[in-house]
Structure formats: structure tokens, C-alpha cells
Amino acid sequence: MPSVEPAEHSGPKLVWVLGGIALLASIMGVGGYWTLVRSRNHFAEATKKMDALGKTVDTEGCITAVLDWHAECEANKPLCDNGVPQIMTHCLLGRDRSETCESLDLSSAKAQWVFATCEERGTPCSNRKTCACASAYRAIDSFCRHGQEGVAL
């Protein structure tokens, strides 16, 4: 029968490894929570600002304000990109946008006109999937399609 050699116990102890993992998870949890709170507060402030601004500006003014907000957005980039329709809606709800809605061609549901409009406006889309300008114009399209009551998110 072969002899069994005892296991070697060199290296870090399991308690230190697990303790390090727990510490790292705690630090990441606190960091994630802080980011969430900061983002939530930023969006609350932005929606309040857009609610007030929407009463005083035309539709193009809303687009300018939303694009300015997006450029300075303090949340993480995906939240800022996905938040454009929400922030745009708060601005649009400030007053009647019938004139803008009547000028839109709502015959096609694709709203591909947004890219040409952004180009003409001087804010071209380098990436069509995450273009704040296109998202803002799509929000107008959706807002008008839904009787100026909101935007399909």
C-alpha cells in the first residue's frame, strides 16, 4: 500500500481569501449604491428643471435643453442615453405642441427622418443606436402619436 503524504498548507488561509472577497464586495456595493443615489437625484433635478422650462420654450428649445442636459449628465452613460425620452417628455408636457405635431409626417412608424434632421441641426449622429439628438426627435414623434400625453418608452 502506498504511503499518503500530508497535504501542504502553504499559501493564504481560506479565511483571508474569503475576508478579502467580502471586503471587495462591500466596497463595490457601497460604490454602486452611491452611484444609484447620485443618478436618481440628478434625474429628479433634471425633470423638475424641464417641467419649468417646457412652459417657456418652443419644441426646438426643448431639444436644445435636452441635448445640453445630456452633454452634462451626471449619471452613467447608459442611464443618460436612455433618459433622453423621459427628460424630453417633461419639457414637451409644459405647453401645447399642436403646431409641431401638425408639421410632422406621422404616416411612417419608422421615424428615420430624425437622422437627417439631426444632421441639418448640426448635431449629427455618429452612432445611431445611442444618439441623443435622434432620441429627442423620436420622443417628439411618439409624443405627437400619443396625443401629447406622453412618450412610449
Protein Blocks (a to p, Z undefined) as FASTA:
>chain_A
ZZdddddfedjdfklmmmmmmmmmmmmmmmmmmmmmmmmmmmmmmmmmmmmmmmmpcfkl
mmmmmmmmmmmocbdfklmmmmmmmmmmmmmmmpccklmmmmpcckbfnlmmmmmmmmmn
opacfblklcfklmmmmmmmmmmmnoonaccZZ
